[in-house]
C-alpha cells in the first residue's frame, strides 16, 4: 500500500473532531479559556442551538498584538513548557487548544485587548485560513464569536440532535462551569432570551440557586471534609429531589467538570438509604487533589479523569457525602399527606379506603360494583390475549397482597400475581392516551387553589418554555417565570396525588427523554409515560382491599393490561398444573 501524507486542511478537521463534538464543546473550551485568562465576568450568547452563533466575551487579561496570531496555531500555549507539565496541569485549557480546531470547522472572529493597551486586535479565521491582525477599538478582555459551526463538514451535522437538545446541552455546560467557579459571574442568552445569570460573590449556594433552582439550593447540606489529603467540598441535596439521570450530579476535580465512575459509585453508596432505588440525588462536589495524582488527559476533551489512588478518592467522597447527609438527617420529606396517614393508620405505607379517590382518582371515580375480597361476588373481566390469563370471561377474585408490592388474585384455576406499581402505571398511561385520543385538545386539569412557583433550574425551565403547547395538552397550566422557575396554576388531574414540582419535573423528564425527531403525539406520549411512572403507587405501599379491587378492575379495562408502557410484564400467571408439578402431584 502507499502511505500518503494528509493535507493540513484534512488533518485540521480530523483534529477538530477530537475537541469539537457539538456546540456545547465549543462553549466549554471558550469559557475555560476565559477563566484561565483571569476573567471575573463571562457573557455567553448562542443562537440556533449554537450552530448559527456562539459568542463568549470576558474581562480577562486579553492578548497583545503579537500574541493574538499564535492562538490560531497548533501546539501554541502559555500553560506548559515541557512534557512533565502534562501530568500536573492546574489550569483548564489554553486558547491554542480550542481555536485552531474550532476555526477549521467554523467561521471565527477574535477581538482582544490586553490590559493597559490603547487598542485591541481583531482577527478572522475561516476554515483554517487566518487573516492578519488588525487594530480595533475594544474593551479590555477577549470576545470570540463562532458562526456557522460545521458549515464545511455537513456530515457532522447528521450526528447532532435537534436545536432544543443542543441548546439544553449548552445550558447544562454553562451551568456546570458556573458551579465550578462561583467567583465568576456568568450570563447566558439563548436566542435573545436571558436563561442563566449567576452572581460574582463566591458563594456556591448562590450559584446553585441560579443553576439548580432556589428551592433545591436552600435544601442542600454543606459538604466539607478532607481525607488522605483529598478535600471534598460542596453541597448535597435531599434524596426526594433524586432523578433518574446523573445530570443532577455535578463533579469537579481541581475546578474542572468531569465524569468519574469512582466518584459516582461513592455518591451512590452514600445515598444508599436516602434516595429511591435507581435514582440519583443532586450533588455539587468539588474535589481538590494534588494535580500530579490525577490524569486529566484520559479523554481528548478532558471530560474524564483517572486518579493515582482510586480507593482513596472513593473513601474521601463517600465519607464526605455521608457526613453531610447525617448532618441534615437526610430522610426525604414524605409530606403532610403521608404523615397524616401514618398518624391515622399507625403503619408505614398504609392507606385507608377513604383515600382511594385521592390516591388514584382515575380509578376510584370509575369503581365497578360486584367486586369481593375472598367472597362470592366476582367481576367478569377481559384479561387480554396472549398472556395466559385464562378464559376472557373468567371471574377474578382478589386474595390479598404480598410484600406490599404484589396483588394476589385467583382466576379460574390459576394464580395471578400483579405488580401494583406497573399496574397503576399502565392504568394512568391508558387514561392519558384515551384523553388525548378523545378529540379534546387537553387532558383533564386539576386547578390549584393558588398558583405555585416551581424552581426547576435553567435547563429544565428552557424546556418548559419550548414545549408549553405539549404541557398544555397534558393538562398543565404553567408559565415561565424568570430564568429558572415556572408558575404552575394547574396539573393533570390524573397526577393530582403529586405536588406541582413533582408533576412538572416528571413531565420535563419525559420531554428530555423523547427522541429529537419526536412528533407532537410521540412527545405527549413520552410525557404521559413519565408522569405515570412517577405518580403510580410504589412498591412496598400497603393497600387496602378496596384499593386493590379498584386497581385491578381498572387495569383489566386497559387496552393491554399485561404489559406496562416500558414493556415489563404486569401480570404473572401460575397455573394449577404448574403448581401440581411443583408439589409432585403430576
Secondary structure, 3 states (H helix, E strand, C coil): CCCCCCCHHHHHHHHHHHHCCCHHHHHHHHHHHHHHCCCCEEEEEEEHHHCCEEEEEECCCCCCHHHHHHHHCCCCCCCCCCHHHHHCCCCCCCHHHHHHHHHCCCEEEEEEECCCCCCEEEEEEECCEECCCEEECCCCEEEEEEECCCCCCHHHHCCCCCHHHHHHHHHHHHHHHHHHCCCCEEEEEECCEEEEECCCCCCHHHHHHHHHCHHHHHHCEEEEEEECCEEEEEEECCHHHCECCHHHEEEEECCEECECHHHHHHHHHHCCCCCCCCCECCEEEEEECCHHHEECCCCCCCCECEECCHHHHHHHHHHHHHHHHHHCCCCCCCHHHHHHHHHHHCCCCCCCHHHHHHHCHHHHCCCCCCCCECCCCCEECCCCCCCCCCCCCCEEEEEEEECCCEEEEEECCEEEEEEHHHHHHHHHHHHHHHHHHCCCCCCCEEEEEEEEEEECCHHHHHHHHHCHHHHHHCCCEEEECCCCEEEEEEEEHHHCCCCHHHHHHHHHHHHHHCCCCCCHHHHHHHHHHHHHHHHCCCCCCCCCHHHHHHHHHHHCCCCCCCECCCCCECEEEEEHHHHHHHCCCC
